[in-house]
Amino acid sequence: MKSRRRVNSDVRHYWLTTVKRLIFMRILGLAGGIVILTLGFWLWLRLFLMDVSTRGRPDSNDIVPFLMLVVPGFVVALGCYLQSIHRKPWAFGVALIGMLGTLIVMGINARFVFGYIGDHLGLRVVWADLLALGITFIAVCVQTLRDNPPRPA
């Protein structure tokens, strides 16, 4: 039979490791959302400055790349923030919609654009954004399953 001290030690160890993992996943999800937003903004700024340097002045068509590159990252960051800090279960859907938009824009459009113009640094940032997207997806899924376990039927 285990002593009382040993049982308390096992419970404390389980609680600490579980809480540490959950806090790590919350921080990882929030940091991933911020990284995705930052990389999307950096890519837009790079395209904007390259375009302005060749044309001379910005025009109304510059809002389209901003909407394509930055807004999905903002939606991911917002969903990760709401899920990590405020623990809203529906924020998983918001983050998932933003991740899908980011995957489509970065995986298809941005990769083609930076490959077409031959910008190797831009391509590396696109791949880093896709890597951050995968890590954030895993963190958000684990966080959702830990906060809202499936109910038995």
TAFENPE-V148732 format. One record per helix or strand of 3 or more residues. SS is the DSSP state (H for helix, E for strand). FROM is the first residue (numbers start at 1). LEN is the number of residues. Records with the same first field share a line. If there is no record, write none. Layout:
SS: FROM-LEN + FROM-LEN
//
This chain:
H: 4-52 + 62-8 + 71-14 + 91-27 + 120-28
//
